[in-house]
Amino acid sequence: MTERPLSGFPVVHSANHGALRDAVDSLTGYDHAVRRRIAEPRAHSGLVNGLRIDEISLVYVAYATQVSVLAPPTRDQVLLVIPLGPMHVETAGRRTTMTAPFALSSAIPTTMVPDPHAGALVASVQVSALLEVLRESFGGRSTFQLDLRQTRPIPLHASVGLRRTWTEFAWRPDLAGAEDLIDSLLISLVPYIDYRADERAEWLRPPAYLMAAVRYLRRHHAEQVSIVSLSEAIGIGSRQLQIAFKAHLGCTAQEYLKGLRLEHAWSLLGAASVSTDSERTIASVGAEVGIPHQGRFAQYFLERFGILPSALLH
């Protein structure tokens, strides 16, 4: 048999499309229906491969015969579909052929006819999990909403990059790489994400490049990152990026980066204070979070938390 995505994580291989549907359902937690479109004299075996990694369930499914997938509104889930061959999709009486990744509507049913042999990647994640990641990334004081109430297959921002990230993972899974998947998904969903600082404030939408920058800094904060290198990594001018940080986060990119490093340091020092065999020192923690100068590290820590880092080790 030709190797398929997620081949190291087989779930079921069966000619019974109901068994394939149940396998997808069990991994994604998304109850849907599948019906065979034509009667075939000989049943062909389809397959489901899949795994759960952190908040994400990722499935590869190929039915090996023509089927219609009847998908109800996703409600409190995000369902990402990455067709690996042409997929006929119908929503609200409108039909289209999709080859680019899309999300399912949270408001109305969707009918899909996937390529029976190429199949598709399907991912699910709870909306609440994505909103929590957003709160952590932009500061816990803001309220976020994700609105996927569309009457169409929902197009995604930067879908080419999203497809590349998710298909590369599916062919060569790295269980430490879930953050790449979450990052690309959040960036692709930016057109449908709004936030506000409090109940009286207006809803705002962060630009996609700011989302990319914030997620990049959260993953690389322990490295030596400058505004120039950050701008180059994101592909946006440094002045425009700084304006976005000030407008949406109330600080510069450097200030945001410093805050990430200090929050990480607080966590490391707190863990060391309750461990009986920790060999962490103030200097080693500062170096680990990207502030190797011990004097500056202590000063920044005091300014942010009102205590010296040494206080957490006693």
HELIX and SHEET records of a PDB file:
HELIX    1   1 HIS A   17  THR A   28  1                                  12    
HELIX    2   2 VAL A  127  PHE A  138  1                                  12    
HELIX    3   3 SER A  159  TRP A  171  1                                  13    
HELIX    4   4 ALA A  178  SER A  188  1                                  11    
HELIX    5   5 VAL A  190  TYR A  192  5                                   3    
HELIX    6   6 ALA A  208  HIS A  220  1                                  13    
HELIX    7   7 ILE A  227  ILE A  234  1                                   8    
HELIX    8   8 SER A  238  LEU A  249  1                                  12    
HELIX    9   9 ALA A  253  SER A  273  1                                  21    
HELIX   10  10 ILE A  282  VAL A  289  1                                   8    
HELIX   11  11 GLN A  294  PHE A  305  1                                  12    
HELIX   12  12 PRO A  309  LEU A  313  5                                   5    
SHEET    1   A 7 PRO A  10  SER A  14  0                                        
SHEET    2   A 7 GLY A  46  ILE A  53 -1                                        
SHEET    3   A 7 ILE A  56  ALA A  62 -1                                        
SHEET    4   A 7 ALA A 120  GLN A 126 -1                                        
SHEET    5   A 7 GLN A  77  PRO A  83 -1                                        
SHEET    6   A 7 PHE A 102  ALA A 103 -1                                        
SHEET    7   A 7 ILE A 154  PRO A 155 -1                                        
SHEET    1   B 5 ALA A  33  ARG A  36  0                                        
SHEET    2   B 5 VAL A  67  ALA A  71 -1                                        
SHEET    3   B 5 THR A 110  VAL A 113 -1                                        
SHEET    4   B 5 MET A  87  THR A  91 -1                                        
SHEET    5   B 5 ARG A  94  MET A  98 -1                                        
SHEET    1   C 2 THR A 143  LEU A 146  0                                        
SHEET    2   C 2 ILE A 193  ARG A 196 -1                                        
END                                                                             
